[in-house]
Amino acid sequence: MSPQRRHLDLFAISILLILCLGWGFQQIAIKLAANDIAPTLQIGLRSAFAATVLLLLMLRSEGLKLFSDGTLKAGLLAGLMFGVEFLFVGEGLVHTSASHMVVFLYTSPIFTALGMHFIHPDERLSRSQWSGIALAFIGVCIAFLGSGNSEGTSLLGDAYALAAGATWGFTTVVIRGSKLSEAPAVKTLFYQMAVAAVLLIGAAFLMGNGAMNWTPETTINMAFQAVLIALASYLTWFWLLKRYLASRMATFVFITPLLGVVFGVLILDEVLTANFVAGGSLVLLGIFLVSAKDLLNRRKAKRISEALDS
């Protein structure tokens, strides 16, 4: 019997806030080191580090039979999609700002909800979720109108960012619809990191972006990305998912793109156009409506119950 998951307490909220700060900052970290190591190569290197550590953990717990559980095919597919997602992220950051990247990347719950709607009958979209998708679509169109009107952004870069969000969302659908949904989190994360490492490092060198300039600042930056983002943050997220309600956590992570935009403006001096602010606001509202279905339903049920009892 699976353990009962709890509502968020002060400890969980504190950890989630730290995770959101890290995830909101990671696009800025990639941008800061882009002159020394190409973004795609950065993500490939950090994925290789994480995959190595995860492999050692699995060998310790499962031994040489770690791939005999029937998850290999689904794992390779999820890993390929994860790698493609971050290929879009890496190349997108070359053509657009970190602020644009983080907002469009976090449209992923919308694509997950759409995919689950057509695959799982018990996860049909509600009216509020369809409204959220419509708002997000309108927001993307408005935000795209401003692409290229400010320095460091372009329609191509924003398109890469949106494609990354879509790939991330559909990767979640693949994981939930396969044996990976029952696999240990460490194994699922290993598949993603291992395939991404091979794909991204190979792609960087094939595109002529294999040069690396290891300054002290770049070394610290890459250590932050590899240890804290690619490894610790994801393992911590999965650990929390086993103990707390996923719906509460998903809506809390909604603040990540907001933090990413703030970091981009304060640290990288990125300029936000009126179109992007208006469109991005609609996108974030749409994401909230799609992600907060369970939370809104519980609050509605609670109000009905209180009304009946009064």
N, C-alpha and C positions, 0 to 999 in steps of 0.2 A: 504494500500500500504506500503510495507516495505521500510525503509529509504535507500537512496542511500549510498553505502559504499565507503569510501574515500581511496585514496592512503596513504601509511604510512607517517606520519609527524614526526617531532622531538620528540613530546610527545609520540607517539605510539612506535617509535624505542627505546626510553629510557625505557619504560615499558617492551617491549619485551626483551630487553637486561637483565633487572633484572629478568624476568621470566626464561630466558635461564640459567642464572647464578644459580638460585635456583634449577632448574630441573637437571642441570649438577652436582650440588653438592649433591643432595639427596642420590645418591648411596653411596657416601663417608660418609655422615652422618649416614646412616644405618650401614656401616662397623665400624665406630668409636664407636658405642654403642653396637655392637654385643656381646661383652664379658659380658655385663650386662643384655641385653634383646635380645632374639633371633630375627633375622631379620623378620621372618614371624609374630611374635607377635608384633613387632614394627609397622609394616604396619597395622595390625589389630587394634591396639589401636588408631593409628592416624585416621583411617577410622571411628572408632566408634565416636570419637570426632566430626569429620566433619559431619557425618550423624545426630548426635544429633542437632547440630546448624542448619543444613539445614532443618530438620523436623520442628523445631520451626519457621523458616522463612516461610515455606509453610503453617503451621497452621495459622500463622498470616495473610497471604494473601488469602488463599483459604478455611480456616476453615476445618470442618470435611469431606467435600466432595472432598478432594484433590486427592483421588484415583478413582473418578467416571468418569474420562475422557477416559477410555479405554486403558491406558498405562501400567497397572499393569503387564500383562503377558510379554510384551516386556521388561519392566523395570526389572523384575526378571531375565529374560534371560541375558540381558546386565549386570546386577549386578553379576550374576553367572560367566560370562565370565571375567568380571573385577577382580573378586576375584581369579579366576584361574590364570589369568595373574600375579597378585602380589604374588600368592603362588609360581609360577615359579621364580619370582624375589627374593623372600625371601629365598627360598631354593637354588637358583642359587648363591646368594651372599655368601653362606656357602662354595661353592666349586670353585668359580672363583673370579677374581679381579673385582673391581668396573669399571675399564677401559673396560674390556671385556663386562661386563654387559651393560654399557650404549651404546656401539656401536651396539651390537646385539639387544638390546631392541628397538632401534630407527630404526630398519628395518621395523617397523610397516606400514609405508606408502606403502611399496611394497605389503604387503599382502592386505591392503585396496584396492589398485588399481586393484589387481588380482580379488578380490571378486566382486568389482563393475563392472569389465569388463564382468563377466558372468551373472550378475543380471540385470544391467541397460544398455540397448542398446545405450543410449546417452553418456555413459562413457567408450566406447571402448578404449583400450590402443593404443597409437600411436607408430610409429616405434622407436622414441627416448625413450619412456617408456619401450618397450620391450628390447631395448638395455640396459637400466638401470637395468632391472631385471636380464638380463644375466650377466652383470658386477657384480652385487651384489651377485649372486649365485657363480660366480667364486671366488669372494672375500671371501665369507663365507667358501668355501672349502679350500682356502689357509690359512685363519686365523685358521681354525680348525686343520690344520696340525701342528700348533705350540702350540695347547692346551696341557698344562701339562709340557711344556718345561721350563716354568718359575715358580718360587715359587708362590703359591696361586691361580693357575689356573688349570683347568682340562677340559677334553672333556665333562664330565657330566655337569659341571657348565655352560660351554658355550652353551650346548644343551638346558639347562633350560632357558638361556637368550634368545636364538633364539625362543624357544617355547613361551616365554612371549611376544616377539615382534609380533609373528604370532597371538596370542590370542588378543592382543591389536588391531591389524589391522582388524581382523574379527569382533571384538566388534563394531568398527566404522561402518562396513557394516551393522550389525544388527540394530544399532541406525538409520542409514540413510534410511534403508528399512522398518522401522516400524513407528508407531504413535509417537515414541519418537523424530523423526525429527522435529515435530511441537510442542513438549512440551517445557515448560520453561527450561532453562539450569539448574536451581536450582533443578528441579525435576529429570532430567536425572542424574545429579551428585549424588543426594540423593540415588536413586536406586543402583548406583554403590557402593557408600560408605557403605550403610547399609548392603547389601548382603556380600560385602567383609569383613566387620567387623565380622559378624557371622561366615563366612567360615574360615577366617584366625586365629581368636582367638581360635575357636574350633580346627582347625588343629594343632595349636601350642601346645595346651594342650594334644591332642591325641598323638602327637609325643614326648611328654615328654619335651617340650621346654617352659614350662609355668613359669619358674623361672624369677623373676625380681629383679634387684639390683638398687634401685633408688638413685644414687649419684647425687650431684649437676650438674655435667657435663651431665649425662644422662637425667636429668630432662630438662635442657636447650635444649638439642638435640631433645628430644621428643616434646617439645613446638614448636620448629622450624618446625619440620616435620608436626605436627598436624595443627598449626595455619597458617603458611606461605605456606606450600606445599599442604597439603591435602585439605585445604579450600580456602585460599585467592588466591593462584596462579591459580587454576582452574576457580574460579569465575571471576577473572580478565581476563583470556583468553577468556571466553565466552562473557564477556562484550566487549572486543576488537573485537571479531568476528562479533558483531552486528553493528559495526561502520566502520570497515576497511576491505579491500579486503582480503579474505581468502587465495588466492594464494600467495600474498605478505607475509603474516604472516607465511604460511607453509614453504616457502623457507628460511625465516629468522631463524626459529626454527632449521634449519639445523645445526647451530653452537652448539647446545646443546651437542651432543655426543663429539664434539671436546673439549668443555669445560670440560666435564666429564673425558676425558682422561688426560687432563692437570692437573686437580685437583687430580686424582688418582696418577699420577707420583709425583707431588709436595708435597701432603699432606700424602699419604700413602706409598710413596717410591716404588710404583709398577714398575716393570721392563717390558718393551715392547719388545717382540721378533721381529726379522725381518719379520717372517711370519705374525704376527699379524699386524704390521705396513703396510706391503704391502697389505694384505687381507682387513684390515680395511679401507684403502684408497680407494680400489675398491668398498667396500660396501657403503661408504659415497658418492662416485661419482654416484653410481647407485641410491641411495636414492634421490640425487639431481635431476637426470634426470627424475625420476618418479614423484617427487613432483613439479617440476618447469614447468610442461606442459603448464599451462595457461600463466605463465610469458613469456616463450619462444615463445609461439604462438602470444602473443600481440606484442612482439618486432619484430617478423618476419613480422607481418601485418603492423606495423609502418614503417619498412624499405621499404616494397613494396609500401605503400602509398606515402612515400617520393620520391621514384623512379618515380612513375607515375606522381607526381606533378612537378617534375623537368624538 
